[in-house]
Amino acid sequence: MNLPLLAAALFLAPASNAAEPTPRLLSWQECVSLAGRLNPDLLSSRLSVEAGSQRYWSSVNGLLPRVSLSNRVSDSNSATGASRWTADGTASLDVFNLATYSRVSASSASLRRAEAALRLRSAEIRQALRRAFAQMIFAQEQVAVADRIRDLRRRNAELVGLKYASGRESKGNRLRSEAGLTEAEVGRAQAARALRVARRELSRRLGLEADEVLLATGTLAIAPVPPAPDSAALAAVHPAVQQSAASEALARAARTEARAGFIPSLSVSASKGLSGRSYFPEKPSWSASGSLSLPLFGGGPTAAYHVASAAGHDVARAAQDLRSARESARTAIETAWAGLADNADQLKVQSAFLEAARQRNEESSVRYSSGLMSFENWEQVVTDLVNFERSWVRARRDAFIAETDWDNSTGRALGE
């Protein structure tokens, strides 16, 4: 389709649109860029990933040595009291603390879940935006088709009118051809209104101003249908499944932390300092210690058991959720692929019918003009052409949307 000519037809030719501003031309890549910068849901998900990343690196510090420096002074009114200065440095390390390790695992799982949620949200936004873009292209093509149908009906009405004026056609047939022209004009007006609705929907998906005039550039190009998919392999990398897997990992980390109440923890520390009655003190001192601890009945005699048991049930539930997500993803993949193949086949059928309808119309117009075909037979051929012109565009739109749904079923994100 020649889009510059279409833009001129849409915005310059009709008198009612003469005052409209110059439309903003948007390709698919430009739509992706705008949505990536303006979509609030996508921006929110990105911020969640950033926050999760910071929490993860914060939790990693629990595995690293801790160092502190201090400088103190003390005084008292006792018999031996006197000012005393102390300066020291202390280093400590948790050699083994199951709760610390589990918190790092939990923050890592939370980060993976946020990343999967971002990709899932991006895929959903891509699907909605691509549907809106397809509807915009379809609406524009519908206007062009409506123009062709209107021109066809006008020529036919003029031909029938001439034959009626010469006494070679009935009044009923003349009225029938004029009714066809009226229908075509109404169809053109409906197509224009549908274009306005599609423009508003695309603007909403992009986050643009409501009164901005848009025109989508490009065509509804359909890629070849891929071979039958390996649904298990595709489901394994789907962001919804990865999000569920991260939730399971988070539940396992919580169970590990709950079990820490049964496991001893070991920590070591060392300090070295100076003390004396003046600043800066010169008398050296040092100390080192190790601590092995096991909490017993810290929250009650059975508290640790019940916490660990509840965490175990959470892990089992998360595992079932993961299984459900995996099977749902496989079903969605198979369904989307079948829908894509069906719509692609239907597009081939409609293309063949449209080619035949155009050829039949050319031949029938010559025969009717020469008096070799009745009005009724000729009108049936014209009606078939009109119907196939419309259904062909719808078939292209449906195939394009089916391809979009297929991409979404595999977790294809915005910009990919």
FENMO-V227841 format. One record per backbone hydrogen bond with DSSP energy under -1.0 kcal/mol. CO is the residue of the C=O (numbers start at 1). NH is the residue of the N-H. E is the energy in kcal/mol with one decimal. If there is no record, write none. Layout:
BEGIN
CO NH E
CO NH E
END
This chain:
BEGIN
1 3 -1.2
2 6 -1.9
3 7 -3.0
4 8 -2.1
5 9 -2.3
6 10 -2.5
7 11 -2.4
8 12 -2.0
8 13 -1.6
15 18 -1.3
17 20 -1.6
24 215 -2.3
26 217 -2.6
27 31 -2.0
28 32 -2.4
29 33 -2.2
30 34 -2.4
31 35 -2.6
32 36 -2.3
33 37 -1.3
34 38 -2.3
35 39 -2.2
39 43 -2.1
40 44 -2.4
41 45 -2.0
42 46 -2.0
43 47 -2.0
44 48 -1.8
45 49 -1.7
46 50 -2.1
47 51 -2.5
48 52 -2.4
49 53 -2.4
50 54 -2.0
51 55 -2.2
52 56 -2.0
53 57 -2.1
54 58 -1.8
55 59 -2.1
56 60 -1.8
59 62 -1.7
60 63 -2.1
61 64 -1.2
66 92 -2.4
68 90 -2.8
70 88 -2.0
72 86 -2.9
74 84 -2.3
78 81 -1.2
84 74 -2.1
85 276 -2.0
86 72 -3.4
87 274 -3.4
88 70 -2.6
89 272 -2.2
90 68 -2.5
91 270 -2.9
92 66 -2.9
93 95 -1.0
93 268 -2.5
96 266 -2.7
97 101 -1.9
98 102 -2.4
99 103 -1.9
100 104 -1.8
101 105 -2.2
102 106 -2.6
103 107 -2.3
104 108 -2.2
105 109 -2.5
106 110 -2.4
107 111 -2.0
108 112 -2.2
109 113 -2.4
110 114 -2.2
111 115 -2.3
112 116 -2.4
113 117 -2.5
114 118 -2.2
115 119 -2.2
116 120 -2.7
117 121 -2.7
118 122 -2.5
119 123 -2.3
120 124 -2.2
121 125 -2.5
122 126 -2.4
123 127 -2.3
124 128 -2.4
125 129 -2.8
126 130 -2.9
127 131 -2.2
128 132 -2.1
129 133 -2.6
130 134 -2.7
131 135 -2.5
132 136 -1.8
133 137 -2.5
134 138 -2.8
135 139 -2.5
136 140 -2.3
137 141 -2.5
138 142 -2.6
139 143 -1.7
140 144 -1.8
141 145 -2.9
142 146 -2.8
143 147 -2.1
144 148 -2.0
145 149 -2.7
146 150 -2.5
147 151 -2.5
148 152 -2.4
149 153 -2.9
150 154 -2.3
151 155 -2.4
152 156 -2.4
153 157 -2.5
154 158 -2.3
155 159 -2.4
156 160 -2.8
157 161 -2.4
158 162 -2.2
159 163 -2.1
160 164 -2.5
161 165 -2.4
162 166 -1.4
163 168 -2.9
164 167 -1.5
170 174 -1.6
171 175 -2.8
172 176 -2.3
173 177 -2.2
174 178 -2.0
175 179 -2.3
176 180 -1.8
177 181 -1.6
178 182 -2.3
179 183 -2.5
180 184 -2.0
181 185 -2.3
182 186 -2.4
183 187 -2.5
184 188 -1.9
185 189 -1.9
186 190 -2.5
187 191 -2.3
188 192 -1.8
189 193 -2.0
190 194 -2.5
191 195 -1.7
192 196 -1.6
193 197 -1.9
194 198 -2.5
195 199 -2.4
196 200 -2.0
197 201 -2.2
198 202 -2.3
199 203 -2.3
200 204 -2.1
201 205 -2.2
202 206 -1.7
203 207 -1.5
203 208 -2.2
209 212 -1.3
213 24 -3.1
215 26 -2.5
219 221 -2.0
229 231 -1.3
230 234 -2.3
231 235 -2.5
232 236 -1.6
235 238 -1.1
238 242 -2.5
239 243 -2.4
240 244 -1.8
241 245 -2.6
242 246 -2.2
243 247 -1.8
244 248 -1.9
245 249 -2.3
246 250 -2.2
247 251 -2.1
248 252 -2.3
249 253 -2.1
250 254 -2.0
251 255 -2.0
252 256 -2.3
253 257 -2.3
254 258 -2.1
255 259 -1.9
258 261 -1.0
259 262 -2.2
260 263 -1.1
265 293 -2.5
266 96 -2.4
267 291 -3.3
268 93 -2.8
269 289 -2.8
270 91 -3.2
271 287 -2.6
272 89 -2.4
273 285 -2.5
274 87 -3.0
275 283 -1.5
276 85 -3.7
283 275 -2.4
285 273 -3.2
287 271 -3.1
289 269 -2.6
291 267 -2.4
293 265 -2.6
302 306 -2.3
303 307 -2.4
304 308 -2.4
305 309 -2.4
306 310 -2.5
307 311 -2.2
308 312 -2.0
309 313 -1.9
310 314 -1.9
311 315 -1.9
312 316 -2.0
313 317 -2.4
314 318 -2.5
315 319 -2.2
316 320 -1.8
317 321 -2.3
318 322 -2.2
319 323 -2.2
320 324 -2.5
321 325 -2.6
322 326 -2.4
323 327 -2.2
324 328 -2.6
325 329 -2.3
326 330 -2.1
327 331 -2.4
328 332 -2.5
329 333 -2.3
330 334 -2.4
331 335 -2.6
332 336 -2.6
333 337 -2.3
334 338 -2.2
335 339 -2.4
336 340 -2.3
337 341 -2.5
338 342 -2.6
339 343 -2.3
340 344 -2.3
341 345 -2.2
342 346 -2.3
343 347 -2.1
344 348 -1.7
345 349 -2.0
346 350 -2.7
347 351 -2.4
348 352 -2.1
349 353 -2.4
350 354 -2.5
351 355 -2.2
352 356 -2.1
353 357 -2.7
354 358 -2.5
355 359 -1.9
356 360 -2.7
357 361 -2.1
358 362 -2.0
359 363 -2.2
360 364 -2.9
361 365 -2.5
362 366 -1.5
363 367 -2.0
364 368 -3.1
365 369 -2.3
366 370 -1.6
367 372 -3.0
368 371 -1.4
374 378 -2.3
375 379 -3.1
376 380 -1.7
377 381 -1.7
378 382 -2.2
379 383 -2.7
380 384 -2.2
381 385 -2.0
382 386 -2.5
383 387 -2.6
384 388 -2.6
385 389 -2.5
386 390 -1.9
387 391 -2.7
388 392 -2.1
389 393 -1.3
390 394 -2.0
391 395 -2.4
392 396 -2.0
393 397 -2.4
394 398 -2.8
395 399 -2.3
396 400 -2.2
397 401 -2.7
398 402 -2.5
399 403 -2.0
400 404 -1.9
401 405 -2.5
402 406 -2.0
403 407 -2.3
404 408 -2.2
405 409 -2.1
406 410 -1.1
407 412 -2.4
408 411 -1.5
413 416 -1.9
END
